[in-house]
């Protein structure tokens, strides 16, 4: 499944279900929103992107708590959850995805090696999915895998909801 075709399918599904998406991205630096806005007409189902690379941006734009960052670190499921809920709260979206990870080549540790990426997905009806993935490859490959994972889980959620 290519990124563009997945984006197109996701867009059709969002539009047909009346959903509107927002993104909150850190390590992907807007890669998910770029994949989405590459699709003509995406303004019908995409509201906005929060690119919150710094911890201050996460706190200011999404309401991530300093205590959460201090306790868990920026690359954590707790922060991914606060990011996705903040994206929903600070947008007109009905669904959102968040991503925070270590794309490398530096920045990894024994407990959080390069390739560790935490995601949050949520909608305004109370559905939440928070998950950590461990991707392999260089910086570009890790970021690409993160973008594809973000889109795929959204598409699968909407596909399951349509059944």
C-alpha atoms as one frame of an Amber mdcrd trajectory, in Angstrom:
protein
   0.000   0.000   0.000   1.685   3.216  -1.040   1.486   6.335   1.102  -0.415
   8.315  -1.532  -2.965   5.621  -2.245  -3.444   5.097   1.483  -3.913   8.851
   1.911  -6.468   8.865  -0.905  -8.368   5.944   0.629  -8.266   7.563   4.045
  -9.537  10.818   2.584 -12.453   9.098   0.862 -13.325   7.272   4.076 -13.114
  10.431   6.190 -15.299  12.318   3.722 -17.888   9.538   3.422 -18.201   9.237
   7.203 -18.256  12.994   7.809 -15.083  12.872   9.893 -12.501  15.654  10.040
  -8.878  14.977  10.970  -6.163  16.850  12.866  -2.572  15.790  13.420  -0.099
  16.401  16.231   3.380  15.523  15.050   6.835  15.654  16.516   9.433  13.314
  14.969   7.635  13.193  11.600   7.781  16.987  11.333   4.517  17.275   9.422
   4.927  14.158   7.276   1.426  12.907   8.028  -0.178  16.244   7.256   1.901
  16.516   4.063   0.703  13.089   2.918  -2.867  14.143   3.624  -2.688  17.555
   1.979  -1.045  16.057  -1.115  -4.580  14.885  -1.907  -6.684  17.407  -3.807
  -9.796  18.336  -1.864  -8.335  17.385   1.514  -9.618  20.639   3.011 -13.014
  18.918   3.136 -11.762  16.422   5.733  -8.555  17.849   7.196  -8.684  20.672
   9.735  -5.145  21.376  10.908  -1.709  20.118  11.865   0.200  20.805  15.038
   3.920  20.334  14.483   5.180  20.320  18.038   8.828  19.394  17.844   9.858
  21.012  21.126   8.483  20.226  24.555   7.412  23.875  24.898   5.350  23.573
  21.709   3.730  20.399  23.030   2.750  22.239  26.204   1.694  25.530  24.587
  -0.183  24.202  21.560  -1.571  20.904  22.837  -1.749  21.263  26.604   0.746
  18.492  27.348   1.568  18.758  31.037   5.119  19.541  32.171   4.724  16.816
  34.792   3.975  14.250  32.093   7.043  15.282  30.109   9.208  15.215  33.255
   7.883  11.838  34.432   7.724   9.967  31.124   9.757  11.921  28.584   8.553
  13.345  25.279   8.740   9.930  23.639   6.148   8.106  25.709   2.628   6.804
  25.445   1.550   9.257  28.149   2.730  12.219  26.066   1.293  10.755  22.839
  -2.077  10.477  24.610  -2.004  14.071  25.842  -0.926  15.225  22.374  -3.802
  13.500  20.567  -6.382  14.686  23.086  -4.924  18.198  22.837  -5.222  18.097
  19.047  -8.910  17.215  19.368  -9.523  19.877  22.002  -7.759  22.621  20.045
  -9.279  21.993  16.625 -12.536  21.426  14.803 -11.517  17.805  14.149 -13.527
  14.731  15.046 -10.459  12.443  14.849  -6.777  12.983  15.512  -3.426  11.253
  15.497  -0.271  12.104  17.436   3.303  10.955  16.949   6.382  11.391  19.137
   9.508   9.370  18.566  13.224   9.032  18.079  14.045   8.997  14.370  17.813
   9.142  14.880  20.538   8.842  14.121  21.156  10.074  17.682  18.894  10.601
  20.649  18.241   6.976  21.503  18.932   5.247  24.798  18.940   1.693  26.106
  15.295   1.979  27.166  14.224   4.075  24.170  16.393   3.159  21.200  16.346
   4.956  17.860  13.198   3.834  16.057  10.965   4.063  19.145   7.797   5.894
  18.100   4.745   6.460  20.290   1.358   7.090  18.693  -2.012   8.270  19.889
  -5.239   8.004  17.927  -8.565   9.280  19.224 -11.957  10.519  18.164 -14.591
  12.732  19.701 -16.727   9.723  20.639 -14.208   8.404  23.166 -12.215   5.934
  21.048  -8.519   5.961  21.907  -5.602   3.822  20.821  -2.155   4.455  22.252
   0.723   2.298  21.061   4.512   2.235  20.788   6.243   0.819  17.729   9.909
   0.026  17.170  10.903   0.748  13.585  14.176  -0.176  11.906  16.170   1.819
   9.384  17.691   5.239   8.983  16.016   8.535   9.932  14.103   8.800   6.670
  12.898   5.188   6.813  11.771   5.498  10.435   9.845   8.673   9.676   8.239
   7.090   6.596   7.169   4.024   8.580   5.671   6.311  11.233   3.664   8.245
   8.623   2.369   5.026   7.064   1.446   3.575  10.465  -0.447   6.728  11.453
  -2.485   6.656   8.224  -3.044   2.897   8.281  -4.480   2.803  11.808  -6.822
   5.703  11.016  -7.987   3.967   7.860  -8.500   0.647   9.655 -10.512   2.354
  12.409 -12.785   4.023   9.846 -13.026   0.809   7.829 -14.048  -1.136  10.949
 -16.568   1.556  11.866 -18.135   1.356   8.414 -18.909  -2.344   8.794
